[in-house]
């Protein structure tokens, strides 16, 4: 059956057609007496005159005044000397010459030939013939033009960015829309059941599908169907997946394309494709248009045009604005769009009447992460005792795409270790691999450097254990991973609002590594780069964004529209800038001194913890409990969060 299917699916390539046509041309050329025609054996004029005197020549034909074709008599053809001169013909196209040769001056050759015939009293015929291959000459003359036209068509097709079947593949279709019409019968069907979490966003999108299925339900009360919905959120949160679910659920035509599909090097192509897209959607209404990454064409228009007299992107945006809510009617055409850069979109595009709804697709919380894990765990051969609650607690801040990557990475790790099922440890290793990078156990590191890294990481663990609002410790390792020589894993509490004391405790814990180096070695190193970067950003956010500094007051210099990043001036004076820098430095230094004081107080326990880390290379929560005892202020929920993680080794 499979062989028959392969034979039935054979498709004739266009190059085969070109080859067949060229072959036919060559055959015509051959059979018309051109290239490859048989002119007999090649001989010399002296031998020819010898044959002529012997009476063996029946006829001589002079072709184009430079070549002689010799035809022998029947008796001469049977002679042994002429046996090899018998013409071998593939097809019988008439009598062929036995010999041929070239000569110099035609008049001299003709006089010599006629004199010999007269002297020997021969009946040999002498004919003249002008031979030309008209078909070959025409073919040779048109080949350069064919090559030029072929190269031009090839270049134009490449410039139009598509093959022969695409909407923009041909040069005359370059202004056509590249939107793909979703066919629920042929395409893989994604439904709302495949979209885990995102309850609020899912309800909004489901209502849009319901608009198209039952429009009378909403219009009976005088309401209007929304023109469009904009999906906004961080990368990987499921915006495109929601659109795929709409395509699978809606019984209406679904046009899908990217914002970059409107962009072309030719002037006016983008606007033309927008017009063609909405024309197709109107013809198939009620229908849905989905534009992914709409920021490619929807960026805010500037007051001054630096790019020249005509901006192609702005023309495309203007046409999109007109089509969505202009004088023309777009009845029952709903536009869905997705972007993770809503701050750069044009205000005219965001207004009601174009995108009536803005659906924010946020990072999933702990409950939604559990649902996402259950979706991505379905195709995996997992262990029976695998706890999805535990996995969701171990992945704070992960998007849906990150969770899918964790599940895939865990399956690869299990297969690498020749396991028959994916276990909890494989998921923990996958999370470590994604967050910290690949372990580099063969990395060359000196004993002094290893000792410094051990005390640095032990300092982080000690300070975080002693502070109430610091994130609880999960794991500390001094095995090089990614670009770092050591790493500490914490499980941050998912907070909606953060208080100053919580931020200060986190900063103090981050500075615990450098403080430990200062306390133990009375020296500091470059190993605290990532810690200093994190702490500086937190301190700057406290002062300039959240208004948590007493000296600066209840002011914020944060611009949620995102326009300030393109400005050339600061929103505060030079005196305020100095005050901000001083306040940031004071906050960081205060937490650094706090960490040093805390580590000096528990220096013996710090050394003990570092020695355990040097010996085992990895420490967990139970190691700290043995040395420091239980945290007095640790809540029950935090204990439950990390109790399973301690079983890693």
BELRA-V69124 format. One line per field, one symbol per residue. ss: DSSP state (H for helix, E for strand, - for the rest). psi: psi as a letter, one per 30 degrees, with the letter a starting at -180 (. if undefined). A space follows every 50 residues. Layout:
BEGIN
ss: ???
psi: ???
END
This chain:
BEGIN
ss: -HHHHHHH-----HHHHHHHHHHHHHHHHHH---------EE--HHHHHH HHH---EEEEEEE---EEEEEE-HHHH--HHHHHH-------------EE EE---HHHHHHHHHHHHHHH----EEEEE----HHHHHHHHHHHHHHHHH HHHHHHHHH-----------HHH------EEE---------HHH----HH HHHHHHHHHHHHH-HHHHH--------EEEEE------HHHHHHHHHHH- --EEEEEEHHHH------HHHHHHHHHHHHHHH---EEEEEE-HHH--E- -----------HHHHHHHHHHHHH--------EEEEEEE--HHHE-HHHH ------EEEE-----HHHHHHHHHHHH----E-----HHHHHH------H HHHHHHHHHHHHHHHH-----E-HHHHHHHHHHHHH--E-------HHHH HHHHHHHHHHHHHHHH-----EEEEEE---E--E--EEEEE--------H HHHHHHHHHH-HHHHHHHHHH----HHHHHHHHHHHHHHHHHHH------ -------------HHH-------HHHHHHHHHHHHHHHHHHHHHHHHHHH H-HHHHHHHHHHHHHH-EEEHHHHHHHH-------HHHHHHH--HHHH-
psi: eeeeeeefgkkkkefeeeeeeeeeeeeeeefggbkfkkgakkaleeeefe eeffgfkekkkjkggfkkkkklleeefflefgeffkkjkekjglkllell lllckeeeeeeeeeeeeeefhlgkkjlkkjkkieeeeeeeefeeeeeeee eeeeeeeeefhlafflegelffgfglkgkkjkjfeelkjklfffjkahee eeeeeeeeeeeeeiffeeffgglkkkelkkjkllkgfgeeeeeeeeeeek glkjkkllefffklfkkfeeeeeeeeefeeeefgkklkkkjkhffefglk klekjffafkjeeeeeeeeeeeeeiaflkikhjkkklklgiffflkefff lkfdjfkjjkjlkkaeeeeeeeeeeffefkjllegkjfeeeeffhkgkle eeeeeeeeeeeeeeeeghlflkleeeeeeeeeeeefakkifgkkkleeee eeeeeeeeeeeeeeefkeglkkkekklgkkkbflfllkklikkjkekkle eeeeeeeeeeffeeeeeeeefgllagfgeeeeeeeeeeeeeeefefhgke eeaikkgkjffgfffflfllglleeeeeeeeeeeeeeeeeeeeeeeeeee eheeeeeeeeeeeeeffklaefeeeeefllkfgkleeeeeefefffge.
END
